[in-house]
Amino acid sequence: MNQPNTAPPPVAVITGASSGIGYELAKLFARDGYQLVLVASHAARLAQAARTLQQAAAAPIITLVQDLSHPNAPEDIVTATHQHRLKPTALV
């Protein structure tokens, strides 16, 4: 008897996710069943991208408004993923 797969989905942290290449890659990761952590500096565009991507995503999408030019940005992203109890398997 086969048991259903209860493993959590893999997690992808995608920077620049509100437009361009980041957004296009987020669509691919969502289609492939990843939980998404979307990072971008523009809150409104990030929220719109998350709403659109949620239709294809298998798990809730987490958004982080973060400017990667700030020195603490990487640490803040890691802290946020830990707070959500996520273990990213991909970083874009």
The 8 nearest C-alpha neighbors of each residue, nearest first, counted from 0:
[[1, 2, 3, 4, 5, 6, 7, 8],
 [2, 0, 3, 4, 5, 6, 7, 8],
 [1, 3, 4, 0, 5, 6, 7, 8],
 [4, 2, 5, 1, 6, 0, 7, 8],
 [3, 5, 6, 2, 7, 1, 8, 0],
 [6, 4, 3, 7, 2, 8, 1, 9],
 [7, 5, 4, 8, 9, 3, 2, 10],
 [6, 8, 5, 9, 4, 10, 34, 58],
 [9, 7, 33, 34, 10, 6, 32, 58],
 [8, 10, 33, 88, 34, 7, 11, 87],
 [9, 11, 87, 34, 33, 88, 35, 8],
 [12, 10, 89, 35, 87, 90, 88, 13],
 [13, 11, 36, 90, 37, 35, 89, 91],
 [12, 14, 91, 37, 16, 38, 90, 11],
 [15, 13, 38, 16, 39, 91, 37, 21],
 [14, 16, 39, 21, 17, 38, 18, 13],
 [15, 17, 21, 22, 14, 37, 18, 13],
 [16, 18, 45, 48, 22, 44, 15, 39],
 [19, 17, 22, 16, 21, 15, 20, 23],
 [18, 20, 22, 21, 23, 17, 16, 15],
 [19, 21, 23, 22, 24, 18, 16, 15],
 [22, 20, 16, 15, 24, 23, 19, 18],
 [21, 23, 16, 18, 25, 20, 24, 19],
 [22, 24, 20, 26, 25, 21, 19, 27],
 [23, 25, 27, 21, 26, 22, 20, 28],
 [24, 26, 22, 28, 27, 23, 29, 21],
 [27, 25, 29, 23, 24, 28, 30, 22],
 [28, 26, 24, 30, 25, 29, 31, 23],
 [27, 29, 31, 25, 30, 33, 26, 24],
 [30, 28, 56, 26, 32, 33, 31, 27],
 [29, 31, 27, 28, 32, 55, 26, 56],
 [32, 30, 28, 29, 33, 27, 56, 57],
 [33, 31, 29, 57, 30, 56, 28, 8],
 [34, 32, 9, 29, 10, 28, 8, 31],
 [33, 35, 10, 58, 8, 9, 11, 60],
 [36, 34, 60, 11, 10, 37, 33, 12],
 [35, 37, 12, 61, 62, 60, 11, 13],
 [36, 38, 62, 13, 16, 35, 12, 63],
 [37, 39, 14, 63, 16, 64, 13, 62],
 [40, 38, 15, 64, 65, 41, 16, 14],
 [39, 41, 66, 65, 64, 42, 38, 67],
 [40, 42, 44, 39, 43, 45, 64, 17],
 [43, 41, 45, 44, 64, 46, 40, 39],
 [42, 44, 46, 45, 41, 47, 48, 17],
 [45, 43, 47, 46, 17, 42, 41, 48],
 [44, 46, 17, 48, 42, 43, 47, 41],
 [47, 45, 49, 43, 44, 48, 42, 50],
 [46, 48, 44, 50, 49, 45, 43, 51],
 [47, 49, 45, 51, 17, 46, 50, 52],
 [50, 48, 52, 46, 47, 51, 53, 45],
 [51, 49, 47, 53, 48, 52, 46, 54],
 [50, 52, 48, 49, 53, 54, 47, 55],
 [51, 53, 49, 54, 55, 50, 48, 56],
 [52, 54, 56, 50, 55, 51, 49, 60],
 [53, 55, 52, 56, 51, 50, 57, 49],
 [56, 54, 53, 52, 29, 30, 57, 26],
 [57, 55, 29, 53, 58, 54, 52, 30],
 [56, 58, 32, 55, 34, 33, 29, 59],
 [59, 57, 34, 56, 60, 33, 8, 35],
 [58, 60, 61, 34, 53, 57, 56, 35],
 [61, 59, 35, 36, 34, 58, 62, 53],
 [60, 62, 36, 37, 35, 59, 63, 49],
 [63, 61, 37, 36, 38, 60, 64, 45],
 [64, 62, 38, 65, 37, 39, 61, 36],
 [65, 63, 40, 39, 42, 38, 62, 41],
 [64, 66, 40, 39, 63, 67, 38, 72],
 [65, 67, 40, 68, 69, 39, 72, 64],
 [68, 66, 69, 72, 65, 73, 70, 40],
 [67, 69, 66, 70, 72, 71, 65, 73],
 [70, 68, 67, 72, 71, 66, 65, 73],
 [69, 71, 72, 68, 73, 67, 74, 66],
 [72, 70, 74, 69, 73, 75, 67, 68],
 [71, 73, 75, 67, 69, 74, 70, 76],
 [74, 72, 76, 75, 71, 77, 67, 70],
 [73, 75, 77, 76, 71, 72, 78, 70],
 [76, 74, 78, 72, 73, 77, 71, 79],
 [75, 77, 79, 73, 78, 74, 72, 80],
 [78, 76, 74, 80, 79, 75, 81, 73],
 [77, 79, 75, 81, 76, 80, 74, 82],
 [80, 78, 82, 76, 81, 77, 75, 83],
 [79, 81, 83, 85, 77, 82, 78, 84],
 [82, 80, 84, 78, 83, 79, 85, 77],
 [83, 81, 79, 84, 80, 78, 85, 77],
 [82, 84, 80, 81, 85, 79, 78, 61],
 [85, 83, 81, 82, 80, 86, 79, 78],
 [86, 84, 80, 83, 81, 87, 10, 82],
 [85, 87, 88, 10, 84, 80, 81, 9],
 [88, 86, 10, 11, 89, 85, 12, 9],
 [87, 89, 10, 11, 9, 86, 90, 12],
 [90, 88, 11, 87, 12, 10, 91, 9],
 [91, 89, 12, 11, 13, 88, 87, 14],
 [90, 13, 14, 12, 89, 21, 11, 24]]
